[in-house]
Amino acid sequence: MKHEEEPEDDHTREVHVNSSQQLACCDDIKSSAVVKYATISMPTQFAQLQASTNLNAAPANWLRSNSEVERYVKNVQASWGRERSNFSSFSMAHCSPDLVDELDVISDSENIKKLLKIPYSKGPVSMMVHRIGKTLLLDEFDVHKHLIRQQQADWQWLRKFYYETVLQDMQEKDKCCLKKNKSRGYLQSRNMFSKFLYYSIKSNERDFIDDPEPPVLRVESPSLQVDQSTQAIPDPLPEPKQGEFQHTVLWTFEDIRMLIGTDLPIFGGGTRPCVSLRLRDANKPINILTGIDYWLDNLMCNVPELAMCYHLDGIVQNYEVLKTEDIPSMTDSNFSSTVIRDIAQNILSFLRTNATKEGHTYWLFKEADSDVVKLYDLSTLCADKMEDRNENPFTVPVGMLLYRVARNMGQRSGHKKSGTIRTLLKNCLLLLNKDQYSQVVTSANYLLSDLHVTDDIFCPDCSSSSSSSDADSDYDDENCENVNQTEVVNSGPETSVAVDTLRLPDKIKYQKNDVVRFPDVRGTTEERCLEAISYIAEGLQCLDLSVIQYKKSQEGHEEVPLRCNPLEAIPLRYEPIRKPDIPDSKSSEENKEVNKTALLEQHCDINPVMDSDLTVKKTNSLPVGTWHFLSKVLLLRKAAIAYFGLANAKYVLEKYGHALRYVKMSLHTFDAMRTLSGDRTEGHDHLLSALMGLTGDVRLMLVQHRNSLEVYREEYTYMNDHDSAIFHSADLELEGYGLYSPGPGPDLGRFKTCFTGFGLQS
């Protein structure tokens, strides 16, 4: 935001155009804005200052925050001196994940204005660009602050690239990276503008004390049906918070849709319900850059008028009110609105054509006095300068945003955008370290498995619909990855565009070099289930490793001593005098159960609790009250469903050895899930019934094909790495309970004896 008496830019280029043509051009510009978020519910009421008001003297309410309006003005002025975060666009995207991949740009309004003024200014431009689907995220990058002034190791890799590649002469670094204007004159003008805003607050609102929490105006997104399958997944990311900008606006400029954050102070009241206020020195003319600033600010916030207050040495002289469409024709600030439109379309085409890789960090850079704008793919060019990709501070924020967008898209659209969701989640897994961000990685793997295998795969009514989609299978990960590598190569790691070409209409044609997406999830049931199994195995391995690390971290903490409750009796130990001997007639399996019971009794401080549900109750191996518990239950249940789908597919192909192995794996994971959650059969009756029915069918086929028993034995004993990982993870939960008797449900321990016999022992 440009403040009053800001020093004129020495690099301004005057553009002489026909004034009579500007108004016609301005009428052709299509612009609309919708408020997405605001810290104040309506335009602030303002009072027009009388002539001779001294702005050098502070008003009585200066810097106060008693009323809602005063808080609003104070927050607006506080944003002027505060440096924006390097991740402001990410914050806005996290607050509106449903808009990501739908909009063209998400950024601070100052960044948008700086881009559209490139042909008019010789000043430097430095922004980081990231791509999430169709959407470009733009954030300002202060080269002087991060690469020259600071010498910390966080940007060391980029500092090397900057000195070795961007700067040909080390003596030119100060020329290329102008410092931000913090001169005494600038600070004084900003201070005067702050007093001007407080003076402009209507007097009857200055002393009004209201609720300390300001109201927030939101524009709600259309209500969409949320997919229930993903509601139970623990959300690993914190709830996003608004507040970095006073307004977040959906701005449509011609055919470009943007989500922008702005701190423009908007006032209203009386015959002028909505107006932006500006303070200008009457002795200084308005140049083109300032006029473009004023015009774009009003367009972005859909403000129809501009009220200009002129002063001489801080003494108010008079006001001038201009309509927004008349700003391009102001004296000494003539510019063509159609040229600004062409610049916007050309810059967007340039970025969308060359910044095509999700997860990569691009640097849009223009040196001072340079006639060329360059775009560097830092993830490619600096790969040899980074020992670890996490040295790039944008790696983790991009991965987190990819996960949030994919999760939100799955909840709102189900599997209608399975190809896009799959691409977002895969790119997320490529960026995040599974040791440091195990919850996000585990959840992403579960969401990927849910894309390939739905919970109704064992439902007979849904088998026809899934088989019909199998016939149109074009599911091929390898082909998609090859296309991704060959198509993106055309853009190159370093591209540039001449500044003069940006102002020419349709000079830069947008080439269809968009982000390559995986196709929608299709394929046969066997293909989809095998793919889901791979994600489930990755998720369980990551989760189990996180549990080990969590327990190790808890071992160092001092245990809180147990205290007696004065209202409860202290339980006494009881041990019978005569211990019954174990009869010799008992089977070896029963002896194992008794031995386990005795060991557990010796290990526990109190006697084990006996009931009708469990022979022995023991504390769950997973930490109680953490995300690990529910995540593992969901992964084990998804594994049981996927293995059932594989078993059914192998049964149809008459590969009964494979079918019996997959049924066993399904029952094993189902038993672990049920034992872990404590939910016996409620909610899982259909799956358990289908498993038992399929097991009986396979056993019957084995009886009828006894001659092929050797072949079936080889199929039954085969187990790949993913199967071994899932089997081991399920065993961790079953061993944690010692004895697992299913209680009111069917006894799966006895049911598993169906896998013995016919030479197919496990």
Secondary structure, 3 states (H helix, E strand, C coil): CCCCCCCCCCCECCCCCCHHHHHHHHHHCCEEEEEEEECCCCCEEECCCCCCCECCCCCCCCCCCCCHHHHHHHHHHHHHHCCCCCCHHHHHHHHCCCCCCCCCEEEEHHHHHHHHCHHHECCCEEEEEEEECCEEEEEECCHHHHHHHCCCHHHHHHHHHHHHHHCCCHHHHHHHCCCCCCCHHHHHHHHHHHHHHHHCECHHHCCCCCCCCCCCEECCCCCCCCCHHHCCCCCCCCCCCCCCCCEEEEEEECCEEEEEEECCCEEEECCEEEEEEEEEECCCCCCHHHHHHHHHHHHHCCCCEEEEEEEECCEEEEEEEEEHHHHHHCCCCCCCHHHHHHHHHHHHHHHHHHCCCCCCCEEEEECCCCCEEEEEEHHHHCHHHCCCHHHCCCHHHHHHHHHHHHHHHHHHHCCCCHHHHHHHHHHHHHHCCCCCCHHHHHHHHHHHHHHHCCCCCCCHHHHHHHHHHHCCCCCCHHHHHHHHHHHHCCCCCEEEEEHHHHHCCCCCCCCCCCCCCCCCCCCCHHHHHHHHHHHHHHHHHHHHHHHHHHHHHHHCCCCCCCCCCCCCCCCCCCCCCCCCCCCCCCCHHHHHHHHHHHHHHHHCCCCCCCCCCCCCCCCCCCCCCCHHHHHHHHHHHHHHHHHHHHHHHHHHCCCHHHHHHHHHHHHHHHHHHHHHHCCCCCCCHHHHHHHHHHHHHHHHHHHHCHHHHHHHHHHHHCCCHHHHHHHHHHHHHHHHCCCCCCCCCCCHHHHHHHHCCCCCCC
